[in-house]
Amino acid sequence: MPQDTQKPQLRHWLLLILLSIIWGSSFILIKRGLLVFNAAETGAIRVFWACIVLLPVAILKFKKIPKGKWKYILIMGLCGNFIPAFLFAKAQTQLASSLTGVLNALTPLFTFLIGIFVFKYGISKRQLTGLTIAFLGSFSLSFVSSDGSFGQINYYVFFVIAAAICYGISTNVIKVYLTEIPSLVLTSVAISLVGPISVFYLMTTDVFLKFETKPTEAWGAFGYLGLLGIMSTAIALVIFNRMIKQTSAVFASSVTYIIPVVAIFWGVWDGEQLLTLHYVGIFTTLVGVYITNRS
């Protein structure tokens, strides 16, 4: 892992902001896709686009993957890309895009927890405190109804949590088993393994009929999901790994705190209403994430 010794310069801050905008905009793009396609179709189209963009790199690099690493790359492809694409789309059928973006901030916490229970990392009292605060914040958000009061639990929150767990699994697998493989190569090969599954699924649906019956809306939604797959997977990962190499992992991870701000901005711009209890839950969640990551 690169040492945290290089001081971030202006270009690094600009890259951080760009990355935050790309990843923070993912949730409004999913929302646009869901206007035409169902959750499963939305997830499949997202993975399809990412696969198309990264497939040329994968084809060139297939032979450079060590034989014993393929199973870990498949896990990365499934948990780091394929499954979360479907889970986030399903969650946003009943959750505001802004809240989904906030709950996505739980990813580093699940990465940390999986590291503790599966790979036997240590944990401090302060980190345990941060985890507890973050989970209380996210759990409280699941009870806040659309009018800003506490109501029945919205179980679609757990689709986002499941996606965060998947990301946690993928991150730990990469850290433990795949560190010697360049990130772009690893990502492109992983997506090329799961991309055909999405194509096969789309062939079994009536997704093509939607392009015939409402072509303007369908092509528009398809374009939004294309932007999602290309920007949030291919380009964002290149930027993120460049930041880690040129600055530090700590600096790069600060994107976790900016993504929810971007997601909230797009949600409010799109007419989503966040009330007092929403902001209390959001603040509590982000404080918990901060305490855990800075310990």
PyMOL commands that set and color helices and strands:
alter all, ss='L'
color gray80, all
select helices_A, chain A and resi 10-24+26-33+39-64+67-91+97-117+125-141+157-177+183-203+207-213+215-246+249-253+255-269+276-293
alter helices_A, ss='H'
color red, helices_A
deselect
rebuild
show_as cartoon
